[in-house]
Amino acid sequence: MGVPKEQFDEWVEIPWTFPEDTMCWDGDRGGTAPLLLEDYQRQFMDCPAKYRGVNKSRQVGYSFVFAVESLTRAIMDPGHTSMFVSYNLDDAREKITIIHKLLDLSPALHGLADFDALKNDVKVKPKWARKWSLIRSLPCRPVRGKTKADLYLDEIAHYQDAEQVYLGSAPATVRSLTGGQITVASTPNGRAGIFWECIEGPRSRPYWKQNVPWWESRYLCSDVELARREAGLMTTDARISKFALPNLVELYDGMALIDFQQEFECDFVDDGSSYFPMDLLNKNVCRDRRLCRDFDEVLEKRHPKGQLFAGVDIGRFKDTTEVVILDRWPTESASTGYAYSPMMVMTMDRVNTQEQGDRLETLLKHPAIERLWIDTTGIGLAIGERLRNAFPRKVVGVMFTTPSKELMCVLARRSFERLLVDLPDPEHEDSRAGREARLFIDHIHSIKRHAGTGRHARYEAESTTHHGDQFWAFALVMLCAHEDLKPRRDTATLRDVIDVSLEASLV
């Protein structure tokens, strides 16, 4: 083998020294450089516990360290088996691609072992042994037919059926005498499910746990050592301002705070609470402001430099159709340069489809309405197509899907967090105006976020008296703020949520 015994013993005793001595990767300033792991990656590789749980930020390199560790063990422990289970096929292939690249960039590895690198697995035979080790990566399904394996369940909180995958895969580790580790690692996805149970819930007891927020990574944080001492005691805004690198600041600016804290700061969002809590909404209430009674009043009270937009949530069966008219106006005091005022809510209760279309056409005929976003799910498609034909430059259809609803909720949440919305006063001296304001705010407050079965969370109204229809009309019209609020890159984009049949209206 040609490796001094002292060095080989160090590799056995301190596992992370092997990849740092033998592997290369892309350098920070271009080219190839010796591999240098983050401190938390070294701690992970040092852990001998049977069960390892990693609650991690996005983009902190755990797919990478899984690949590095599996390759290390394949060489150092002849006959070893590592099994990756990933969120989908692309993520599964990514880990094998990382190993392929490590083999390409690290000549020293080829002096230690022979490799058979295939599309979905890598076989490794150390020079001093007869046994072949195996590294295999699978999409989201149980591992069956393998024994004595180390198991990596990556992004398990986002699996479609995480419980079935976990229970079906764990037996693959039981016959191993020297390894057989089970690693669950993910960004959080609500306070429920197998991942939450392993980190904070009833299954957490046997797990060695690691918490890795963004400020632990030198690729996201400007001063990791100082941030470790200070960031945990600061607010998110304060630590972003002090420690975040520009790429993370840009991403933070485009996400709702609650989503950023879950995706990058390892917080498990409580699914039982409103996505728009009352203390947040109350900060946006404008004293003595009320919703207008008719469109003439909207024209009278809108900002002199404002633009009027409308959002329409089409009622189905027992639901009402709700129309929210919004004034978007420029202001130097807002972080985005614009503020937003819901001016009027028009409710159509048990109104037939023909008459709904007639009323909306009347609204659109007014030149002050710049654009109208309409729910084209179900029966809304017919009304949307009629309006599109009559007003091709004004009407935009939006299908209500899980990604599109998430996009709208993120935009709305971010606008409230930045105090950009003038909500009507629920304590207005006019009792009718106060009731209308309270109802509008209650529709917004009724929306709750639930962990989804994939990358996107679910947002649904929970109320005994309504279905949050006024909120969804408001969320639709807040698509006018898409450019102002720069939604995060991994949600749907505005173009993604537009109904194909009406997409030409954006051209």
N, C-alpha and C positions, 0 to 999 in steps of 0.2 A: 504493500500500500504506500510506503514511503512517507508516512506521517509519524513524527516523533511521539513516543508513548505519552509524554507529558502533555502534549497538545491534545492528543486523542482523549486523555483522561479529563482535560478541561472541558472539551466538547460534551462529554457525558455528564459531567457535574453541573455545568452551566450551559444549558441548551442553546441560548441565544448567541453564544460566542461562535458556534459553528457557521451560521449564515453570515455573520459579520466578517469572519476570516476567509470564507470561500466564495461568497456570492457578490455579484455586482448588479447595479441598477442605474436608472437614469440619474445623472447628477443634477443638483439644484441649479447649476449654471450651464447646463447642457453637457452633452457627452455622457460617457459611462464613468461611474465612480463606485468604490467599495460600498456595499450596503451598510447603512446606518439606521438602526431601528429606533423608534420612539421609546421613551422610558416605559410607557404603559404596555407597549408591545413586548418589551423584554420581560416585564412582570408577568404578562400572560403566558409567555413561553416557559417561564420558570415554575409555573404552578403545576404541582403533581396531583391535584385533587381529582377525584373521580368525576365530579360534577362542577362545571364552570359556567357561570352566568355573566354575560357582558351586556350591560345597559349602556349604549353608546350613541354618540352623536353621528350624524351623517358625515361622510367624507373624512373619517379618521383612520382608514387603512386596515380594517379588519379582514376584508376579503384577501388583501395582500398578505397579512401575517398568517392567515390560515394556510395559504399556499406555501409560504416560507416554512412554517412549522411542519406541514405534511411532507415536504421535500426533505427537510432535515431528518425527520424520523424514518423516512423511506431509506435513507443512506445509512444512518447510524444504527438502525434496528432491522437487519435483513428479515424479510418475510412480513414486515409491517403492512397493515391496511388502513388507509384513511378514506372516509366516505363523506363527501360534501352533499348537503341538501340545500338548494337555493330556492329563492322566490319564484323564478321562472327559468326557462331554458337559456336565455341570454346570460343571466347571472351565473348559471351553472357553468357555461362555457368560458365565462370570464376568468374563473379561477384556473382552469386548465391553460388558458391563454397566458396568464401570469407565469405559470410554471414553464411554459414554452419559452417565454422571454427570458426568464432567469437562466435557463439552460443555454440560450443563445449568447447571453452577456457574461456568463461566468465560466471561463475556461477551466478553472480549478476543479469544478464539479466533475468534468469528464475524466480527470485523473483519478477520481475516487469511485466512480460507478459507471455502468452502462445504462443507457436509457432507451426506452421504446415509447415515444411520445405520440399518442393518438389524439383523436378529436375529443373524446369524452373521458379518457383516462390516460394515465402515465404509468408505465412499468419501470421499475428501478432495480438493478442488480449491482450491489456493492462489489468492488473488485476482489475483496477477500472472502466472499461468501458465494454459496450456490443458490440461495433462495432469492426469489424476486419479490420485491415489495410492490404494492398496488396503491395508486391514488385514483379515485373515481369521483366524478361529480355528476349529480342528478338534479333534474328539476323537482318541483314540489310534489314529491310522492314518498311513501314509506320505503325504507331500505330493507329489502328482503333478500335472502339467499347468501348473505355474507356473515361471517363470524369473526371474532377477535379483532374488531375494527375500532378505531377512534372515529367518533361521529361529530360532525360539525353541522348544526342547524342554523343557517345564516338568515337573518331577517325573519325569524320564525313568527314574530308578532303579525306579519302581513301575509302569512300563508292562508290559502283558501280554507283548508281544514287542518289547522295546526295540531289539534288534539290527536287526530288519526295519524298524522305523519309522526308525531312524537312517540305515540304508543307503538306504532308499527316499526319504528326504527330502533328504539332503545335496545331490544333484544340482540341486535347485532354486536353489542359490546360485551355481553355477559361471559363469554368463554375466554376472554383475554386475561392472562395472568399478570402481564407487565403493563398493560395500558388500558384500553377500553374506556377512554374518557368520553363523556357526553358534554358537548359545548353548545349552549344556546346563546345566541347573540343577536341583538336587534336594536333598532330605534324603537321607542315605545309606541303603542297604538291603543291607548285607553287603559283604564283600570279594570281589565277583564282579559280572559284568555290565558293560554298556557304560558306565554312569556311573562306576563305580569305575575302569575302564580309562582313562577320559578324565581323571580327577583324579589318580590315584596309580599306575595300571597302565601297560601297554605303549602306550597311545594318548595318554599325557599330554604328550608332548614339545612339540607345537605349541601347546598350550593356555595362554592367559593364565588364571591361576587365582585365585580369590577365596574366602576362607574366612570365613563370617559366622556365628559362634555367637550365642547369645541376648544376651550382654552388649554386643553392638554396637548394640542397638536401644533407643531411649529409651522405647519402650512396654513393654519387659520389664525394663529395668535402671534402677536408681535413680541411678547416677552413671557414665555411659558413659566419660568421660575417665579417671577413676580406675580403672575396671574394665579398660580397655585395658592399663593398666600392670601391674595386679596379678592379675587373674582367671586368666590363663593359667598362673600358677605355683601356684594354689591347688587344693585338692580340690573336687569338685563340691559337697559339703555346705557347705564353707566359703564358696565364692563365692555359693551360693544364700542362705546366711544373711546375707551382707554386702551383696549387690547386687541380689538379685531383688525385683521388685515383688510385691505380695500375690497377684495372679492367677497368676503363675508359681510361687510357693511352693505354692499350692494344687494346681496340676497336678503339681509335683514330688512332693508327698506321696502322690499316687495312682499313681505309675509305678515300675516296677523301675528301679534305677539304670542298668543297662546299656541299657535302652530310652530313658531320658531322655538319656543321653549320645549316643545315635545320633540321636534326634529333635531335640535342641536344642543339642548341643555338637559336632556335625559329626564324630563318631567313626564309623569304619567297623568294625562288629562282625565279629570273625573267626568265620565260619561253621564253622570246623573245631574249635572248642573247645566244651566243655560249657556249657550255659546255667546250670548249677549247679556251679561249680568246687569242687574239694575244699577249698580254703582257706576258702571261704564256708560250706560244710557243716560243716567241723570247728569253726568258731566257734559253731555251734549244738548241738554234742554236749554232753550233760549227763553228767558223770562218774557211773558206777555205775548209770545208768538202763538198764533193759532192757525189752523188749517182754513183755507179759503172755502167759501160756500159755493162759489160758481167760478166759471172760467174768466168772466169779466173781472172778478176780484183778483184773480191770479195775474192778469195783465196789468192791473192797477198797482199791485204790491210787489211785483217782481223787481229784482235789482236792475238799475238802468243799463248795465252792461252784461246782464245775465243771458243765459241760453236756456230755453225750456225743452225738457225731454220728458218722455212718458214711458212707463212700464205697465204691462197688462198681464195679469195672471188670470187665465181663463178658467171659469168655474165648470166643474163636471158634476152632474147629478145634484147633490145637495149643497155643493160648495157655491159661494158667490164668485162672480167675476169682479176683480178689483183693479182699478186704474190709479196709479200714483203719478202725479205730475211734479217734476223736480226742477228747481232753478239752480243752475251751475254758474257761479259768478266769480270773477277774479278778485283776489285780495292778497296784499303783500304779507299779511299776518299769518297766512296758512303755509305750511311746509311745502305743499305742492303747488302753491300759487292759485288754488281754487278752493272755494267752499261750496256746500250743497245744502239747499233748503227744500224739504218736502213741502210743496205749496198746497196740494189738494189731493184728497182721496175720493174717488168716485166709485160707488158700489152698485153693481147690477145684480139684484137678487131675483132669481127665477125669471130672468129675461131670456127670451128665445134667441137662437143664434142669429137670425136675420136682423133683429132689432139691435143686438149687440154690435154687429157689423155696421149698422146704420149710424149708431151713436159714435163709434170710433172713427168712421169716415168724416162725420161732422167735426170732430176734434182735429183730425189731420188736415182738414181744409184750411185751418187757420195757419197763416205763414209763420207765426211765432213758434210753432212746434217744430223743432229741428229734426228730431228722430224719435221713433217709437219702437221699443223692444216688446215683442209679444211671445207668450208661451205657445208654442206650436205642438205641444204634446197632445195626442188624442184629438178631441173635437176642436182644439185650437188651431189645428192645421188648416181646416177649411176657412176659418175667419182670417188667418194669417195670409193665405194665398189670395183671398179676395182683396185684402188691404194692400198686399204687395203689388197686385196688378194695377190698383188705382193710384198707389203712391210708391213707385219703385225706388225712389231715392230716400224715402223717409222710414220705411218699415223694415225691421230686421227680426227674423224669427229665431227663436232659441228653443231647442229641444231640452226638456228637463231630464237630464241624465245625472248619474252620480258625479262625474267630473264637472259638468256644467254647474250643478248646484254648489259644489265645493268652491269653484272659482267665484261665484257670486257671493257666497258667504265670506270668503277671505277678503274680497273687496270691501264688503260692508263692515266687517270687523275692523279692518285696517283704517277705514274712514272714521270710525268711532274712536279708535285708539289715538288718532291724530287730532281729535276734536275738530273735525271738518264739517260736521253735520249740525244744522240748527233744527233740533227737534221741537215740535210744538209743546207748549206748556200744559202739563196735566192739571195744574192748579190755577188755570186761567180764571179770571173773575167771571167770565161768561160760562155758565154751567154747561151749556151744550158744547162749547169749544173744549172745555176741560174733559168731558166724556169722550169726545172724538179723539183727543190727544192720548188719553189713557188707553183707549182701544188700540190705536195705532202702535203705541209703545208696547202694549201687551202682546200684539202679534209678533213684534220683533223679539221680545223676551222669551216667547214660547219655543224658539228654535233651540234644539239640543243637538249636540255632536255625538255620534256613536262610532266606535271603531268599525271600519269596514272589513271586508274579506280580502281586499287587495290594497293597492297604494292609496286609494281615495277613501276618506271618511264619509259617513252618511250624515245628512243634516235633515232633520224632520221636526215638525211642530208637534208639541205635546200640550194639548189643552182640551178641556171638556166642552168648550163653547165655540171653537173655531179651528181652522186648519192652517193658520198662519198665512192666509192668502194675501193680506195687506203687506206682510213682510216680503213675500216672493215678488209682488209687484214692485216694491221698493228695491229689492235685490236686482231685479231686471233693469230698472232704470239706472242703477248704480254702475252698470256696464259702461256708462258714459265716462266713468273715472278710470277705466282700464289703463289708459296711458298715464294718467296722473299718479296712480298708485302702484304701477309696475308689479303685477302679480308674480309670484315665485315661479321659477323656471320649470318645476316639475308638476305644476297644476296644468289643467287645460288652458289653452290660450283662447283669446276672443274668437279667432278664426275657427278653432276646434269646436266651439259650442254652437256656431251658427247653423241653423237648419239649411241643408244643402239646397232645397228648393227656393230659398230666399236669399242665398249668399250673394247673388249678383247685386243686391242693393248696397253692398259695401264697396263696390267697384267704382 
